[in-house]
């Protein structure tokens, strides 16, 4: 595990897992929200966003945190491991609320916290399992056959897996 794509719904815990893996693997962590949005929440043009990711995946070791389905192929083709945070909708909504309570609104680029909750984002999270998840699963089937896919359906599974990973000699 040297090149890791962490994907899943907003609020699922992608950034937390990415930070933990970065420490375990001594690999740089990139939160794609920090690449895609500037400080005023302006979006990077998609062709530039894809180009940045292509540069990032050329490195021998990395952890990239973010879904961004339109550029997911870049990460899936280059990774050796996919961490798919496949938590239930209620868990993701709870994750958003607790993140907001802990970190407030705004951005913390170092920790990968991007708290801008609006109706569109809540709608995206509420409909992720029905609308986006099938597209992500298809891309995993089509593009990530070479990679190990680790799928989590609960935060308890994540905690146990991370504890086991920490206990293993690197």
N, C-alpha and C positions, 0 to 999 in steps of 0.2 A: 504494500500500500504506500505509494509515493505520489500519485497524482489522483486527487480525490475531488469529485463533484458532489456537492451537498445540495439536494433539491427537495422541493415540497412546497406546500401551501404556506402563505404568510401566517405567522403565529405558531408554526409547528416546532420551532426551536432550531432552525437551520444555523443561525449565527452562533448560537451557544455551542452546538456540536462542532461547527467549523473551528471555533476558537480552541476547543478542547483537543481536537485532532491536530491542529497546527502545533500545539505544545507537545503532544505525544510524538509527533513525527518530526519535530524540528523543521517544519515546512512553513513557508510564508502563506498567510491567509489573505485572500482578497474577498471582500464583501462587494458583490456586484452592484448593490445599490449605491455604494460609494463611488463607483465608476460611472454609473448611469445618470446619477443626479448631481448637480452642483449645489452649492449652499443655498441657492434660491429655489431649489426644486426644479430647475430647468433640466430637460432630458437631453442626453447626448444623442446625436443622430445615430440611427441604428447601424449604418455602415461603419461608422467610427467605433461604436460599441463592440461590434463583431471583430473589428481589427484589433482592438485592445485585448480582447479575449484570445485571439489567435497568437498574439505576442506572449500573453501569460502562459498559455499551455505549452509553449516551446521549452519552458524551464523543466529541469529534471524532477523537481518536487514542488507541489503546490496543493492548496486546498481552496477551491472556489465555491463560494456560498451564494446561491441565488437560483431562482427558477428561470425566468426569462425564456419562455418556450421558443420564441423566434430565433434565439441564438443557442439553444440547448445543444444542437448538433455539434457545435465547436467543442464543447466540453465532453460530450459523450464519446466522440471519436478519439479524443486524446487521453481520457482518463484510464486508470487501471481499476478504480473502485468508484462506485456510485453509492452514496448514502441517500436513500429515499425516505424522507420524513412523511410517512403516509398516515398521519394521525386523523382521527375523526374531526368533523367540522366543529363540534362543540369544544374540543381540546384546542383547536387553532384559535377560535374566537376568545377562549379563556386566555390563551397565550398573548393575544393582542392586548387584552385588558390589563393583564398583570404586567406586561412590558410597559404599557403606558403609565400605570401606577408607579412602577419602579423608576422609570427614566424620564417621564414627562413627554412633552411633544418636542419634536425637532430632530436633530441629527447628531450622532456621535460616531464619526467615521472610524475611529480607532476600534471601538467595540462593535461596529456594524449595526448600530441601532438607528433605524429610520422610522420614526413615529409620526406618520402623517396619516391620520385616520379620517377618511371621508366616506361618503355613501358608496362611491365606486369601489373603494378598497374593501369595504365590508361586504358588498355584493359579490366581489371576486372570491373572497374567502368563503362566503356562504354557499357559493355555487361551484367551488373548485372541484369537489369530488364528482360532481355530475358532468361538468363541462370540460375542465382542464385535465383532470386526472387521466381520463381515457387517452388523451393526446400524448401525455407524458409516458404512459405505459406503452403506447405504440412506438414512441421514439426509443424507449429502453429496449424493446424487442428488436427494432430495426437497426439500431446504432451501437448498442452497448453489449453485444453478445460476447465480446472479448473481455469484458470487465466483470469483476465481482460486484454483485448488487446486494446491498444490505438494506433491507426494508424494515422500518420501525412503524408499529401501529400504536405504540403507547410510550409515554415518557418513562415509564418503569423499564421498558425494554432498553431504551437509550441509556438510562443510568447504569443498568447491569452491564451492558456491552462496554460502555466507557470504563467501568471499574475493572472489567476483565482485561481490556486493552492496556490499562495502566499497570496492571499486575504482570503483564508479559514483558520479558526482557526485549529491549529494542535492538 
